Amino acid sequence: MTDTAPILPTATTTDAGTAHAAVAVLPVGSFEQHGPYLPLVTDTLIAAAIAAAVANHHQNVFQLPAITYGCSHEHAAFPGTVSISATTLCAVIADIAESLVQQGITALIIINAHGGNAVLTNVAQQANVHGPLRIGLYPSREDWAEARTAASITSGNHDDMHAGELETSILLGAYPAYVRDGWNSTDHSAPDRRYLTSLGISAYTDTGVIGQPSQATKEKGLGALNHLGAAAGTLIGLLATTHD
């Protein structure tokens, strides 16, 4: 994994990954607050970086540009957050899936980097029963936990929820120019967030941060991306009829 992952794919129509891919990879992010030091487009950058890592590790993967908007209604109290509805997100993915099927692609992996896009679970479940295109979601909670361990990230998924050690590390590794000062002094703990879906994240943090960004490093970010890129091979093998 290089220090700077491409945000947009650079493939042409004649590349092998375009013309002969068995699986497409679609990053899905959001446009929402990530504290005062990470950009609103953080989740989209992370999804794009993971997709680039997957393409780097596996041949004949058709890397798609990211969907930048997601279901971020729990962040609406913070300026800059822009959401789309779950219905809209589903419709966009359905249209993309239809176009991929017309090209003969048999599998789609959605790289989801925003937990609020929970409807994607239902999209995948329904597609895998009724559709000609098999859909997988990546990374799973277990994939994230294993990536943290592989990258020597000390915090866990629950406590390091938003703009914390993991997300800050990935941006420091893949897109350092997007990280502003202040990430090393904005740690915030909110272990009991049982009503976040109802109340929004602003009920549990004034800055929008929940986690330990002060523990972030470039090396951890690159380590997590390298692990996630390689580990996607398991899901590719489960979904695609032909793969490397």
Salt bridges, closest charged atoms under 4 A:
ASP3 OD2 - LYS218 NZ 2.84
GLU32 OE2 - HIS34 NE2 4.00
GLU32 OE2 - HIS75 NE2 3.21
GLU32 OE1 - HIS114 NE2 3.31
GLU32 OE2 - HIS162 NE2 3.80
ASP43 OD1 - HIS34 NE2 3.10
ASP43 OD2 - HIS114 ND1 3.45
GLU74 OE2 - HIS75 NE2 3.59
GLU74 OE2 - HIS114 NE2 3.53
ASP160 OD2 - ARG148 NH1 3.28
GLU165 OE2 - LYS220 NZ 2.78
GLU167 OE1 - HIS34 NE2 3.53
ASP192 OD2 - ARG194 NH2 2.82
ASP244 OD2 - HIS58 ND1 3.76
